[in-house]
Amino acid sequence: MKEFKKISKSGSLSIPIKLRREYGINSGDAVYIEPFEGGGFKVRPYVDKCCLCSSTENVKYVLGKGICLDCAEKAVKLFKEAELDE
Ligand SMILES: [Zn+2]
């Protein structure tokens, strides 16, 4: 998705509603602004805890949600066990 946007006099940038809905970003939410490899920067939702267990340790951003390493490993284990059952 490419969309042309202008920065306001105060430095604000609006995020298209389609992206806000897709990534669960609401008015007042915090976001990260990070340098992007190859130039420019990226904006992503601020994630401070796991959406499954609320842990704040080893949390990564995946498709708009925060998930911790423990929950990710549990999910992978469940998928692998399900594959073996088939
Ligand atoms: Zn978790």
PDB file of the backbone (N, CA, C, O) and the ligand in Angstrom, with CONECT records:
HET     ZN  A 101       1
ATOM      1  N   MET A   1       0.847  -1.191   0.000  1.00  0.00           N
ATOM      2  CA  MET A   1       0.000   0.000   0.000  1.00  0.00           C
ATOM      3  C   MET A   1       0.883   1.242   0.000  1.00  0.00           C
ATOM      4  O   MET A   1       1.717   1.423   0.886  1.00  0.00           O
ATOM      5  N   LYS A   2       0.694   2.076  -0.982  1.00  0.00           N
ATOM      6  CA  LYS A   2       1.419   3.341  -1.040  1.00  0.00           C
ATOM      7  C   LYS A   2       0.406   4.462  -0.993  1.00  0.00           C
ATOM      8  O   LYS A   2      -0.579   4.464  -1.731  1.00  0.00           O
ATOM      9  N   GLU A   3       0.662   5.409  -0.118  1.00  0.00           N
ATOM     10  CA  GLU A   3      -0.236   6.546   0.000  1.00  0.00           C
ATOM     11  C   GLU A   3       0.572   7.790   0.287  1.00  0.00           C
ATOM     12  O   GLU A   3       1.447   7.779   1.153  1.00  0.00           O
ATOM     13  N   PHE A   4       0.290   8.852  -0.422  1.00  0.00           N
ATOM     14  CA  PHE A   4       0.985  10.121  -0.258  1.00  0.00           C
ATOM     15  C   PHE A   4       0.351  10.899   0.889  1.00  0.00           C
ATOM     16  O   PHE A   4      -0.864  11.094   0.911  1.00  0.00           O
ATOM     17  N   LYS A   5       1.162  11.339   1.834  1.00  0.00           N
ATOM     18  CA  LYS A   5       0.679  12.114   2.978  1.00  0.00           C
ATOM     19  C   LYS A   5       1.565  13.329   3.178  1.00  0.00           C
ATOM     20  O   LYS A   5       2.750  13.302   2.846  1.00  0.00           O
ATOM     21  N   LYS A   6       0.992  14.396   3.721  1.00  0.00           N
ATOM     22  CA  LYS A   6       1.763  15.589   4.059  1.00  0.00           C
ATOM     23  C   LYS A   6       1.877  15.715   5.568  1.00  0.00           C
ATOM     24  O   LYS A   6       0.946  15.396   6.308  1.00  0.00           O
ATOM     25  N   ILE A   7       3.031  16.183   6.006  1.00  0.00           N
ATOM     26  CA  ILE A   7       3.265  16.428   7.429  1.00  0.00           C
ATOM     27  C   ILE A   7       2.639  17.783   7.774  1.00  0.00           C
ATOM     28  O   ILE A   7       2.810  18.750   7.032  1.00  0.00           O
ATOM     29  N   SER A   8       1.920  17.857   8.889  1.00  0.00           N
ATOM     30  CA  SER A   8       1.298  19.118   9.305  1.00  0.00           C
ATOM     31  C   SER A   8       2.359  20.085   9.843  1.00  0.00           C
ATOM     32  O   SER A   8       3.508  19.696  10.053  1.00  0.00           O
ATOM     33  N   LYS A   9       1.974  21.337  10.062  1.00  0.00           N
ATOM     34  CA  LYS A   9       2.912  22.328  10.598  1.00  0.00           C
ATOM     35  C   LYS A   9       3.485  21.895  11.935  1.00  0.00           C
ATOM     36  O   LYS A   9       4.629  22.221  12.252  1.00  0.00           O
ATOM     37  N   SER A  10       2.701  21.160  12.731  1.00  0.00           N
ATOM     38  CA  SER A  10       3.185  20.709  14.044  1.00  0.00           C
ATOM     39  C   SER A  10       3.983  19.404  13.958  1.00  0.00           C
ATOM     40  O   SER A  10       4.453  18.894  14.975  1.00  0.00           O
ATOM     41  N   GLY A  11       4.137  18.862  12.733  1.00  0.00           N
ATOM     42  CA  GLY A  11       4.914  17.630  12.570  1.00  0.00           C
ATOM     43  C   GLY A  11       4.071  16.375  12.622  1.00  0.00           C
ATOM     44  O   GLY A  11       4.611  15.269  12.602  1.00  0.00           O
ATOM     45  N   SER A  12       2.748  16.525  12.690  1.00  0.00           N
ATOM     46  CA  SER A  12       1.873  15.356  12.765  1.00  0.00           C
ATOM     47  C   SER A  12       1.695  14.693  11.403  1.00  0.00           C
ATOM     48  O   SER A  12       1.791  15.334  10.356  1.00  0.00           O
ATOM     49  N   LEU A  13       1.434  13.401  11.451  1.00  0.00           N
ATOM     50  CA  LEU A  13       1.184  12.606  10.251  1.00  0.00           C
ATOM     51  C   LEU A  13      -0.022  11.720  10.542  1.00  0.00           C
ATOM     52  O   LEU A  13      -0.020  11.002  11.541  1.00  0.00           O
ATOM     53  N   SER A  14      -1.041  11.750   9.705  1.00  0.00           N
ATOM     54  CA  SER A  14      -2.201  10.896   9.957  1.00  0.00           C
ATOM     55  C   SER A  14      -1.974   9.519   9.336  1.00  0.00           C
ATOM     56  O   SER A  14      -1.399   9.404   8.253  1.00  0.00           O
ATOM     57  N   ILE A  15      -2.423   8.493  10.020  1.00  0.00           N
ATOM     58  CA  ILE A  15      -2.322   7.113   9.548  1.00  0.00           C
ATOM     59  C   ILE A  15      -3.675   6.731   8.968  1.00  0.00           C
ATOM     60  O   ILE A  15      -4.696   6.897   9.634  1.00  0.00           O
ATOM     61  N   PRO A  16      -3.703   6.219   7.727  1.00  0.00           N
ATOM     62  CA  PRO A  16      -4.976   5.882   7.088  1.00  0.00           C
ATOM     63  C   PRO A  16      -5.836   4.958   7.959  1.00  0.00           C
ATOM     64  O   PRO A  16      -5.322   4.044   8.604  1.00  0.00           O
ATOM     65  N   ILE A  17      -7.142   5.206   7.969  1.00  0.00           N
ATOM     66  CA  ILE A  17      -8.087   4.448   8.799  1.00  0.00           C
ATOM     67  C   ILE A  17      -7.995   2.949   8.535  1.00  0.00           C
ATOM     68  O   ILE A  17      -8.111   2.149   9.463  1.00  0.00           O
ATOM     69  N   LYS A  18      -7.786   2.563   7.273  1.00  0.00           N
ATOM     70  CA  LYS A  18      -7.698   1.136   6.932  1.00  0.00           C
ATOM     71  C   LYS A  18      -6.554   0.471   7.706  1.00  0.00           C
ATOM     72  O   LYS A  18      -6.715  -0.628   8.236  1.00  0.00           O
ATOM     73  N   LEU A  19      -5.402   1.143   7.767  1.00  0.00           N
ATOM     74  CA  LEU A  19      -4.259   0.587   8.498  1.00  0.00           C
ATOM     75  C   LEU A  19      -4.498   0.599   9.997  1.00  0.00           C
ATOM     76  O   LEU A  19      -4.130  -0.342  10.700  1.00  0.00           O
ATOM     77  N   ARG A  20      -5.128   1.690  10.495  1.00  0.00           N
ATOM     78  CA  ARG A  20      -5.408   1.757  11.943  1.00  0.00           C
ATOM     79  C   ARG A  20      -6.329   0.622  12.358  1.00  0.00           C
ATOM     80  O   ARG A  20      -6.138   0.011  13.410  1.00  0.00           O
ATOM     81  N   ARG A  21      -7.326   0.342  11.531  1.00  0.00           N
ATOM     82  CA  ARG A  21      -8.259  -0.756  11.858  1.00  0.00           C
ATOM     83  C   ARG A  21      -7.542  -2.104  11.777  1.00  0.00           C
ATOM     84  O   ARG A  21      -7.690  -2.955  12.654  1.00  0.00           O
ATOM     85  N   GLU A  22      -6.762  -2.281  10.706  1.00  0.00           N
ATOM     86  CA  GLU A  22      -6.069  -3.556  10.494  1.00  0.00           C
ATOM     87  C   GLU A  22      -5.114  -3.874  11.640  1.00  0.00           C
ATOM     88  O   GLU A  22      -4.985  -5.030  12.042  1.00  0.00           O
ATOM     89  N   TYR A  23      -4.436  -2.836  12.173  1.00  0.00           N
ATOM     90  CA  TYR A  23      -3.434  -3.070  13.208  1.00  0.00           C
ATOM     91  C   TYR A  23      -3.922  -2.692  14.604  1.00  0.00           C
ATOM     92  O   TYR A  23      -3.137  -2.685  15.552  1.00  0.00           O
ATOM     93  N   GLY A  24      -5.206  -2.379  14.737  1.00  0.00           N
ATOM     94  CA  GLY A  24      -5.779  -2.110  16.052  1.00  0.00           C
ATOM     95  C   GLY A  24      -5.213  -0.878  16.727  1.00  0.00           C
ATOM     96  O   GLY A  24      -5.051  -0.856  17.947  1.00  0.00           O
ATOM     97  N   ILE A  25      -4.909   0.156  15.940  1.00  0.00           N
ATOM     98  CA  ILE A  25      -4.374   1.401  16.488  1.00  0.00           C
ATOM     99  C   ILE A  25      -5.536   2.370  16.687  1.00  0.00           C
ATOM    100  O   ILE A  25      -6.272   2.678  15.750  1.00  0.00           O
ATOM    101  N   ASN A  26      -5.689   2.848  17.934  1.00  0.00           N
ATOM    102  CA  ASN A  26      -6.779   3.769  18.259  1.00  0.00           C
ATOM    103  C   ASN A  26      -6.235   5.121  18.679  1.00  0.00           C
ATOM    104  O   ASN A  26      -5.058   5.247  19.017  1.00  0.00           O
ATOM    105  N   SER A  27      -7.085   6.126  18.656  1.00  0.00           N
ATOM    106  CA  SER A  27      -6.719   7.473  19.085  1.00  0.00           C
ATOM    107  C   SER A  27      -6.109   7.423  20.486  1.00  0.00           C
ATOM    108  O   SER A  27      -6.681   6.809  21.387  1.00  0.00           O
ATOM    109  N   GLY A  28      -4.975   8.052  20.672  1.00  0.00           N
ATOM    110  CA  GLY A  28      -4.321   8.088  21.973  1.00  0.00           C
ATOM    111  C   GLY A  28      -3.334   6.953  22.211  1.00  0.00           C
ATOM    112  O   GLY A  28      -2.572   6.990  23.177  1.00  0.00           O
ATOM    113  N   ASP A  29      -3.337   5.929  21.329  1.00  0.00           N
ATOM    114  CA  ASP A  29      -2.387   4.815  21.483  1.00  0.00           C
ATOM    115  C   ASP A  29      -0.962   5.288  21.211  1.00  0.00           C
ATOM    116  O   ASP A  29      -0.748   6.212  20.426  1.00  0.00           O
ATOM    117  N   ALA A  30       0.006   4.653  21.858  1.00  0.00           N
ATOM    118  CA  ALA A  30       1.417   4.951  21.611  1.00  0.00           C
ATOM    119  C   ALA A  30       1.908   4.110  20.434  1.00  0.00           C
ATOM    120  O   ALA A  30       1.446   2.988  20.228  1.00  0.00           O
ATOM    121  N   VAL A  31       2.837   4.653  19.672  1.00  0.00           N
ATOM    122  CA  VAL A  31       3.455   3.915  18.567  1.00  0.00           C
ATOM    123  C   VAL A  31       4.968   4.091  18.627  1.00  0.00           C
ATOM    124  O   VAL A  31       5.471   5.074  19.171  1.00  0.00           O
ATOM    125  N   TYR A  32       5.681   3.126  18.061  1.00  0.00           N
ATOM    126  CA  TYR A  32       7.130   3.231  17.882  1.00  0.00           C
ATOM    127  C   TYR A  32       7.383   3.856  16.518  1.00  0.00           C
ATOM    128  O   TYR A  32       6.677   3.559  15.554  1.00  0.00           O
ATOM    129  N   ILE A  33       8.379   4.712  16.437  1.00  0.00           N
ATOM    130  CA  ILE A  33       8.859   5.225  15.155  1.00  0.00           C
ATOM    131  C   ILE A  33      10.331   4.841  15.092  1.00  0.00           C
ATOM    132  O   ILE A  33      11.144   5.297  15.896  1.00  0.00           O
ATOM    133  N   GLU A  34      10.660   3.986  14.111  1.00  0.00           N
ATOM    134  CA  GLU A  34      12.009   3.427  14.039  1.00  0.00           C
ATOM    135  C   GLU A  34      12.612   3.629  12.661  1.00  0.00           C
ATOM    136  O   GLU A  34      11.892   3.645  11.663  1.00  0.00           O
ATOM    137  N   PRO A  35      13.949   3.786  12.598  1.00  0.00           N
ATOM    138  CA  PRO A  35      14.619   3.855  11.298  1.00  0.00           C
ATOM    139  C   PRO A  35      14.348   2.566  10.525  1.00  0.00           C
ATOM    140  O   PRO A  35      14.252   1.490  11.116  1.00  0.00           O
ATOM    141  N   PHE A  36      14.228   2.675   9.231  1.00  0.00           N
ATOM    142  CA  PHE A  36      13.953   1.529   8.371  1.00  0.00           C
ATOM    143  C   PHE A  36      15.179   1.234   7.527  1.00  0.00           C
ATOM    144  O   PHE A  36      15.782   2.144   6.959  1.00  0.00           O
ATOM    145  N   GLU A  37      15.551  -0.048   7.444  1.00  0.00           N
ATOM    146  CA  GLU A  37      16.711  -0.426   6.650  1.00  0.00           C
ATOM    147  C   GLU A  37      16.511   0.031   5.213  1.00  0.00           C
ATOM    148  O   GLU A  37      15.454  -0.205   4.629  1.00  0.00           O
ATOM    149  N   GLY A  38      17.496   0.668   4.651  1.00  0.00           N
ATOM    150  CA  GLY A  38      17.390   1.143   3.285  1.00  0.00           C
ATOM    151  C   GLY A  38      16.878   2.571   3.202  1.00  0.00           C
ATOM    152  O   GLY A  38      16.733   3.113   2.106  1.00  0.00           O
ATOM    153  N   GLY A  39      16.605   3.185   4.338  1.00  0.00           N
ATOM    154  CA  GLY A  39      16.170   4.587   4.347  1.00  0.00           C
ATOM    155  C   GLY A  39      14.748   4.742   4.832  1.00  0.00           C
ATOM    156  O   GLY A  39      13.940   3.820   4.716  1.00  0.00           O
ATOM    157  N   GLY A  40      14.438   5.908   5.377  1.00  0.00           N
ATOM    158  CA  GLY A  40      13.095   6.193   5.863  1.00  0.00           C
ATOM    159  C   GLY A  40      12.895   5.666   7.270  1.00  0.00           C
ATOM    160  O   GLY A  40      13.863   5.456   8.001  1.00  0.00           O
ATOM    161  N   PHE A  41      11.638   5.449   7.657  1.00  0.00           N
ATOM    162  CA  PHE A  41      11.330   4.948   8.990  1.00  0.00           C
ATOM    163  C   PHE A  41      10.018   4.194   8.931  1.00  0.00           C
ATOM    164  O   PHE A  41       9.263   4.298   7.964  1.00  0.00           O
ATOM    165  N   LYS A  42       9.760   3.433   9.986  1.00  0.00           N
ATOM    166  CA  LYS A  42       8.504   2.687  10.059  1.00  0.00           C
ATOM    167  C   LYS A  42       7.810   3.023  11.370  1.00  0.00           C
ATOM    168  O   LYS A  42       8.448   3.386  12.358  1.00  0.00           O
ATOM    169  N   VAL A  43       6.501   2.895  11.356  1.00  0.00           N
ATOM    170  CA  VAL A  43       5.674   3.157  12.532  1.00  0.00           C
ATOM    171  C   VAL A  43       4.953   1.858  12.859  1.00  0.00           C
ATOM    172  O   VAL A  43       4.352   1.237  11.982  1.00  0.00           O
ATOM    173  N   ARG A  44       5.013   1.447  14.127  1.00  0.00           N
ATOM    174  CA  ARG A  44       4.291   0.236  14.523  1.00  0.00           C
ATOM    175  C   ARG A  44       3.698   0.437  15.907  1.00  0.00           C
ATOM    176  O   ARG A  44       4.203   1.250  16.681  1.00  0.00           O
ATOM    177  N   PRO A  45       2.625  -0.296  16.233  1.00  0.00           N
ATOM    178  CA  PRO A  45       2.003  -0.134  17.544  1.00  0.00           C
ATOM    179  C   PRO A  45       3.000  -0.399  18.664  1.00  0.00           C
ATOM    180  O   PRO A  45       3.841  -1.291  18.552  1.00  0.00           O
ATOM    181  N   TYR A  46       2.910   0.362  19.729  1.00  0.00           N
ATOM    182  CA  TYR A  46       3.730   0.139  20.912  1.00  0.00           C
ATOM    183  C   TYR A  46       3.188  -1.080  21.639  1.00  0.00           C
ATOM    184  O   TYR A  46       2.012  -1.125  21.999  1.00  0.00           O
ATOM    185  N   VAL A  47       4.038  -2.057  21.850  1.00  0.00           N
ATOM    186  CA  VAL A  47       3.621  -3.291  22.510  1.00  0.00           C
ATOM    187  C   VAL A  47       4.412  -3.440  23.796  1.00  0.00           C
ATOM    188  O   VAL A  47       5.639  -3.527  23.759  1.00  0.00           O
ATOM    189  N   ASP A  48       3.743  -3.470  24.914  1.00  0.00           N
ATOM    190  CA  ASP A  48       4.467  -3.591  26.173  1.00  0.00           C
ATOM    191  C   ASP A  48       4.145  -4.865  26.921  1.00  0.00           C
ATOM    192  O   ASP A  48       4.804  -5.174  27.914  1.00  0.00           O
ATOM    193  N   LYS A  49       3.128  -5.630  26.466  1.00  0.00           N
ATOM    194  CA  LYS A  49       2.849  -6.900  27.142  1.00  0.00           C
ATOM    195  C   LYS A  49       2.222  -7.907  26.182  1.00  0.00           C
ATOM    196  O   LYS A  49       1.664  -7.551  25.144  1.00  0.00           O
ATOM    197  N   CYS A  50       2.337  -9.182  26.571  1.00  0.00           N
ATOM    198  CA  CYS A  50       1.818 -10.283  25.768  1.00  0.00           C
ATOM    199  C   CYS A  50       0.288 -10.248  25.778  1.00  0.00           C
ATOM    200  O   CYS A  50      -0.321 -10.065  26.833  1.00  0.00           O
ATOM    201  N   CYS A  51      -0.330 -10.421  24.619  1.00  0.00           N
ATOM    202  CA  CYS A  51      -1.790 -10.387  24.538  1.00  0.00           C
ATOM    203  C   CYS A  51      -2.412 -11.658  25.118  1.00  0.00           C
ATOM    204  O   CYS A  51      -3.619 -11.697  25.359  1.00  0.00           O
ATOM    205  N   LEU A  52      -1.603 -12.698  25.345  1.00  0.00           N
ATOM    206  CA  LEU A  52      -2.132 -13.967  25.860  1.00  0.00           C
ATOM    207  C   LEU A  52      -1.958 -14.111  27.368  1.00  0.00           C
ATOM    208  O   LEU A  52      -2.869 -14.581  28.050  1.00  0.00           O
ATOM    209  N   CYS A  53      -0.787 -13.709  27.905  1.00  0.00           N
ATOM    210  CA  CYS A  53      -0.527 -13.935  29.330  1.00  0.00           C
ATOM    211  C   CYS A  53      -0.171 -12.643  30.084  1.00  0.00           C
ATOM    212  O   CYS A  53       0.023 -12.667  31.300  1.00  0.00           O
ATOM    213  N   SER A  54      -0.086 -11.529  29.367  1.00  0.00           N
ATOM    214  CA  SER A  54       0.238 -10.213  29.947  1.00  0.00           C
ATOM    215  C   SER A  54       1.672 -10.079  30.451  1.00  0.00           C
ATOM    216  O   SER A  54       1.993  -9.110  31.139  1.00  0.00           O
ATOM    217  N   SER A  55       2.540 -11.038  30.120  1.00  0.00           N
ATOM    218  CA  SER A  55       3.952 -10.931  30.492  1.00  0.00           C
ATOM    219  C   SER A  55       4.579  -9.738  29.767  1.00  0.00           C
ATOM    220  O   SER A  55       4.166  -9.376  28.666  1.00  0.00           O
ATOM    221  N   THR A  56       5.581  -9.137  30.406  1.00  0.00           N
ATOM    222  CA  THR A  56       6.309  -8.037  29.753  1.00  0.00           C
ATOM    223  C   THR A  56       7.718  -8.479  29.351  1.00  0.00           C
ATOM    224  O   THR A  56       8.520  -7.667  28.889  1.00  0.00           O
ATOM    225  N   GLU A  57       8.018  -9.790  29.531  1.00  0.00           N
ATOM    226  CA  GLU A  57       9.349 -10.323  29.197  1.00  0.00           C
ATOM    227  C   GLU A  57       9.368 -10.889  27.780  1.00  0.00           C
ATOM    228  O   GLU A  57       8.452 -11.609  27.384  1.00  0.00           O
ATOM    229  N   ASN A  58      10.404 -10.565  27.023  1.00  0.00           N
ATOM    230  CA  ASN A  58      10.625 -11.113  25.676  1.00  0.00           C
ATOM    231  C   ASN A  58       9.400 -10.978  24.770  1.00  0.00           C
ATOM    232  O   ASN A  58       9.026 -11.936  24.093  1.00  0.00           O
ATOM    233  N   VAL A  59       8.778  -9.808  24.750  1.00  0.00           N
ATOM    234  CA  VAL A  59       7.578  -9.578  23.934  1.00  0.00           C
ATOM    235  C   VAL A  59       7.987  -9.048  22.564  1.00  0.00           C
ATOM    236  O   VAL A  59       8.767  -8.102  22.455  1.00  0.00           O
ATOM    237  N   LYS A  60       7.445  -9.678  21.517  1.00  0.00           N
ATOM    238  CA  LYS A  60       7.679  -9.238  20.139  1.00  0.00           C
ATOM    239  C   LYS A  60       6.341  -8.878  19.514  1.00  0.00           C
ATOM    240  O   LYS A  60       5.289  -9.369  19.925  1.00  0.00           O
ATOM    241  N   TYR A  61       6.405  -8.018  18.519  1.00  0.00           N
ATOM    242  CA  TYR A  61       5.233  -7.568  17.800  1.00  0.00           C
ATOM    243  C   TYR A  61       4.979  -8.502  16.617  1.00  0.00           C
ATOM    244  O   TYR A  61       5.842  -8.659  15.754  1.00  0.00           O
ATOM    245  N   VAL A  62       3.798  -9.121  16.574  1.00  0.00           N
ATOM    246  CA  VAL A  62       3.437 -10.039  15.485  1.00  0.00           C
ATOM    247  C   VAL A  62       2.039  -9.697  14.996  1.00  0.00           C
ATOM    248  O   VAL A  62       1.067  -9.862  15.733  1.00  0.00           O
ATOM    249  N   LEU A  63       1.928  -9.222  13.762  1.00  0.00           N
ATOM    250  CA  LEU A  63       0.635  -8.923  13.130  1.00  0.00           C
ATOM    251  C   LEU A  63      -0.268  -8.074  14.026  1.00  0.00           C
ATOM    252  O   LEU A  63      -1.458  -8.357  14.171  1.00  0.00           O
ATOM    253  N   GLY A  64       0.301  -7.053  14.613  1.00  0.00           N
ATOM    254  CA  GLY A  64      -0.486  -6.109  15.394  1.00  0.00           C
ATOM    255  C   GLY A  64      -0.697  -6.486  16.858  1.00  0.00           C
ATOM    256  O   GLY A  64      -1.352  -5.756  17.603  1.00  0.00           O
ATOM    257  N   LYS A  65      -0.142  -7.625  17.268  1.00  0.00           N
ATOM    258  CA  LYS A  65      -0.296  -8.070  18.661  1.00  0.00           C
ATOM    259  C   LYS A  65       1.064  -8.329  19.276  1.00  0.00           C
ATOM    260  O   LYS A  65       2.019  -8.682  18.583  1.00  0.00           O
ATOM    261  N   GLY A  66       1.141  -8.146  20.601  1.00  0.00           N
ATOM    262  CA  GLY A  66       2.348  -8.501  21.326  1.00  0.00           C
ATOM    263  C   GLY A  66       2.241  -9.936  21.790  1.00  0.00           C
ATOM    264  O   GLY A  66       1.202 -10.342  22.311  1.00  0.00           O
ATOM    265  N   ILE A  67       3.307 -10.719  21.608  1.00  0.00           N
ATOM    266  CA  ILE A  67       3.311 -12.100  22.090  1.00  0.00           C
ATOM    267  C   ILE A  67       4.680 -12.398  22.691  1.00  0.00           C
ATOM    268  O   ILE A  67       5.709 -12.027  22.127  1.00  0.00           O
ATOM    269  N   CYS A  68       4.681 -13.070  23.840  1.00  0.00           N
ATOM    270  CA  CYS A  68       5.954 -13.356  24.502  1.00  0.00           C
ATOM    271  C   CYS A  68       6.534 -14.663  23.966  1.00  0.00           C
ATOM    272  O   CYS A  68       5.837 -15.462  23.340  1.00  0.00           O
ATOM    273  N   LEU A  69       7.821 -14.860  24.226  1.00  0.00           N
ATOM    274  CA  LEU A  69       8.517 -16.050  23.737  1.00  0.00           C
ATOM    275  C   LEU A  69       7.883 -17.323  24.293  1.00  0.00           C
ATOM    276  O   LEU A  69       7.732 -18.299  23.558  1.00  0.00           O
ATOM    277  N   ASP A  70       7.506 -17.337  25.581  1.00  0.00           N
ATOM    278  CA  ASP A  70       6.904 -18.528  26.178  1.00  0.00           C
ATOM    279  C   ASP A  70       5.610 -18.913  25.462  1.00  0.00           C
ATOM    280  O   ASP A  70       5.412 -20.085  25.139  1.00  0.00           O
ATOM    281  N   CYS A  71       4.730 -17.947  25.210  1.00  0.00           N
ATOM    282  CA  CYS A  71       3.459 -18.241  24.531  1.00  0.00           C
ATOM    283  C   CYS A  71       3.706 -18.655  23.078  1.00  0.00           C
ATOM    284  O   CYS A  71       3.021 -19.537  22.559  1.00  0.00           O
ATOM    285  N   ALA A  72       4.676 -18.025  22.427  1.00  0.00           N
ATOM    286  CA  ALA A  72       4.997 -18.395  21.045  1.00  0.00           C
ATOM    287  C   ALA A  72       5.473 -19.841  20.996  1.00  0.00           C
ATOM    288  O   ALA A  72       5.069 -20.598  20.114  1.00  0.00           O
ATOM    289  N   GLU A  73       6.334 -20.230  21.946  1.00  0.00           N
ATOM    290  CA  GLU A  73       6.833 -21.608  21.976  1.00  0.00           C
ATOM    291  C   GLU A  73       5.706 -22.602  22.271  1.00  0.00           C
ATOM    292  O   GLU A  73       5.667 -23.684  21.686  1.00  0.00           O
ATOM    293  N   LYS A  74       4.786 -22.238  23.177  1.00  0.00           N
ATOM    294  CA  LYS A  74       3.631 -23.111  23.472  1.00  0.00           C
ATOM    295  C   LYS A  74       2.773 -23.293  22.222  1.00  0.00           C
ATOM    296  O   LYS A  74       2.309 -24.397  21.937  1.00  0.00           O
ATOM    297  N   ALA A  75       2.565 -22.204  21.477  1.00  0.00           N
ATOM    298  CA  ALA A  75       1.752 -22.278  20.262  1.00  0.00           C
ATOM    299  C   ALA A  75       2.413 -23.166  19.213  1.00  0.00           C
ATOM    300  O   ALA A  75       1.748 -23.985  18.579  1.00  0.00           O
ATOM    301  N   VAL A  76       3.719 -23.002  19.034  1.00  0.00           N
ATOM    302  CA  VAL A  76       4.440 -23.831  18.056  1.00  0.00           C
ATOM    303  C   VAL A  76       4.344 -25.302  18.449  1.00  0.00           C
ATOM    304  O   VAL A  76       4.134 -26.162  17.594  1.00  0.00           O
ATOM    305  N   LYS A  77       4.500 -25.598  19.761  1.00  0.00           N
ATOM    306  CA  LYS A  77       4.420 -26.984  20.256  1.00  0.00           C
ATOM    307  C   LYS A  77       3.043 -27.574  19.949  1.00  0.00           C
ATOM    308  O   LYS A  77       2.941 -28.717  19.502  1.00  0.00           O
ATOM    309  N   LEU A  78       1.974 -26.786  20.191  1.00  0.00           N
ATOM    310  CA  LEU A  78       0.623 -27.275  19.917  1.00  0.00           C
ATOM    311  C   LEU A  78       0.423 -27.583  18.431  1.00  0.00           C
ATOM    312  O   LEU A  78      -0.194 -28.585  18.068  1.00  0.00           O
ATOM    313  N   PHE A  79       0.965 -26.692  17.569  1.00  0.00           N
ATOM    314  CA  PHE A  79       0.835 -26.928  16.130  1.00  0.00           C
ATOM    315  C   PHE A  79       1.599 -28.176  15.707  1.00  0.00           C
ATOM    316  O   PHE A  79       1.117 -28.954  14.884  1.00  0.00           O
ATOM    317  N   LYS A  80       2.787 -28.366  16.267  1.00  0.00           N
ATOM    318  CA  LYS A  80       3.584 -29.544  15.926  1.00  0.00           C
ATOM    319  C   LYS A  80       2.902 -30.831  16.403  1.00  0.00           C
ATOM    320  O   LYS A  80       2.911 -31.838  15.694  1.00  0.00           O
ATOM    321  N   GLU A  81       2.303 -30.798  17.619  1.00  0.00           N
ATOM    322  CA  GLU A  81       1.585 -31.967  18.120  1.00  0.00           C
ATOM    323  C   GLU A  81       0.376 -32.268  17.241  1.00  0.00           C
ATOM    324  O   GLU A  81       0.060 -33.432  16.996  1.00  0.00           O
ATOM    325  N   ALA A  82      -0.303 -31.220  16.767  1.00  0.00           N
ATOM    326  CA  ALA A  82      -1.469 -31.397  15.903  1.00  0.00           C
ATOM    327  C   ALA A  82      -1.045 -32.020  14.573  1.00  0.00           C
ATOM    328  O   ALA A  82      -1.774 -32.840  14.015  1.00  0.00           O
ATOM    329  N   GLU A  83       0.134 -31.637  14.058  1.00  0.00           N
ATOM    330  CA  GLU A  83       0.646 -32.216  12.816  1.00  0.00           C
ATOM    331  C   GLU A  83       0.914 -33.703  12.993  1.00  0.00           C
ATOM    332  O   GLU A  83       0.639 -34.495  12.092  1.00  0.00           O
ATOM    333  N   LEU A  84       1.458 -34.094  14.167  1.00  0.00           N
ATOM    334  CA  LEU A  84       1.771 -35.495  14.422  1.00  0.00           C
ATOM    335  C   LEU A  84       0.492 -36.327  14.531  1.00  0.00           C
ATOM    336  O   LEU A  84       0.491 -37.504  14.168  1.00  0.00           O
ATOM    337  N   ASP A  85      -0.597 -35.729  15.026  1.00  0.00           N
ATOM    338  CA  ASP A  85      -1.866 -36.442  15.183  1.00  0.00           C
ATOM    339  C   ASP A  85      -2.528 -36.732  13.843  1.00  0.00           C
ATOM    340  O   ASP A  85      -3.338 -37.652  13.737  1.00  0.00           O
ATOM    341  N   GLU A  86      -2.186 -35.947  12.812  1.00  0.00           N
ATOM    342  CA  GLU A  86      -2.851 -36.110  11.506  1.00  0.00           C
ATOM    343  C   GLU A  86      -2.360 -37.336  10.769  1.00  0.00           C
ATOM    344  O   GLU A  86      -2.817 -37.614   9.661  1.00  0.00           O
TER     345      GLU A  86
HETATM  346 ZN    ZN A 101       2.588 -14.703  26.789  1.00  0.00          ZN2+
END
